[in-house]
Amino acid sequence: MKKFIQKAFGYDPKTSSIKTEILAGLTTFLTMAYILAVNPGIFSALDGMPGGSVFTATALASILGTLVMALWAKKPFALAPGMGLNAFFVFTVCLGMGYSWQFALTAVLIEGLLFIILTLTNIRKIIVDSIPVSIKKAIGCGIGLFIAFIGLNNAGIVVDNPATLVSIGDITSGKALVAFIGLIFTAFLVVKKVPGSLLIGMIGTALLGLIVKDPATGKHITEFSGVVSMPESVAPIFCQFEWSQILSLDMVIVVFTFMFIDMFDTIGTVVGVSTKAGMVDEKGNIPGLNRILLADAIATVGGACFGTSTTTTYVESASGIAQGGRSGLTAFITALCFAVALFFSPIFLAIPGAATAPVLIIVGVFMMTPIKDIDFSNYSEAIPAFITMVAMPLCYSISDGIMLGIISYVLINLLSCNFKKINPAAYILAALFIAKYIFL
């Protein structure tokens, strides 16, 4: 049995254990299960896309992409419809530009097919390899800050403020209090090196939510609304494509916008998390990168057919990898959890943001480790790396952090006459990113 697992998932008993991989898969799922509730909520703004059908499509896209990652790429990354990409689909393409959701689904399908071509022709790998080492390390740190910020915001510890953009929330009651207690509890488990500390902390925080109420709603932070629910059919949204405007300028703009966001969100997540986990070679390259990127592209095509927005590699995979996941077995367990969630959605959707927040915050700490390898005495490296790191949480975008980082790296070193430091492909990337900000 162990030999089968090693062959099927690239499992190496020298780097992990089966128990650890299972715990890692569960942890990854629980930190990203919110997408099962959030995605249908976002799509509810569109007529003709029933919430139940979108829920099923979200789960199916996640299962497909994560299984391909587990069995083909043999890596511990999980996939699901991307946050930000779903908002762009609904609020920009459909509600802003006035196009139908069928038009937007067609754009997602075309983007996925183009990504398959780019991956098979090695272009995506060339792009990844052209990113400077200091930027690669900064990407991991930036992702750490970003997901910690997401956790703090989900918990209500950090809230929006029209005067100062953000400020501290009410940490003496409600979900913020539950999350803060959960953070201290989970941190204690991590310090004591308790196996499965992140998962135990998450479950413990969710249980605390059963007895604490939200003062704004009067409801408990964690609430169960049932146990079993049969998944709704995806028939109303399955393969609903619109080909009449496939050559229009707006279609080209929408496709390339999807591509920019998806490509650099995925690259940022894979590079950052892999670097932190030590899943890179001595040159900072990621073994099997093309397989990882192909899994992402296949998942996008499949998700479009099911009836949901671009499916991408999730930054929350860092939580499972921090738990010790190192092979496709972690991703396989996550895929199984999504399959179970199809039938037990009330239970899985009961895990509140207050319970996942402590894990995201602590994983953010784990992700900061590569910062010590950035040469801050060399400002031509330090400044672009710093821009990369701070832009991700402040712009709420991994892709914007990477793009601003590479633009600044090329321009700073170009003006400083450090021509030999710049990979030729980096010039092209910087030019494309500048054009993206000007025209898209």
Secondary structure by P-SEA (a helix, b strand, c coil): caaaaaaacccccccccaaaaaaaaaaaaaaacaaaaaaaaaacccccccaaaaaaaaaaaaaaaaaaaaccccccccccccaaaaaaacccccccccccaaaaaaaaaaaaaaaaaaaaaaaaaaaaaaccaaaaaaaaaaaaaaaaaaaaaaaccbbbbcccccccccccccaaaaaaaaaaaaaaaaaacccaaaaaaaaaaaaaacccccccccccccccccccccccccccccccccccccccaaaaaaaaaaaaaaaaaaaaaaaaaaaaaccccccccccaaaaaaaaaaaaaaaaaaaccccccccccaaaaaaaccccaaaaaaaaaaaaaaacccccccccccccaaaaaaaaaaaaccccccccccccaaaaaaaaaaaaacccccaaaaaaaaaaaaaaaaaaacccccccaaaaaaaaaaaaaaacc
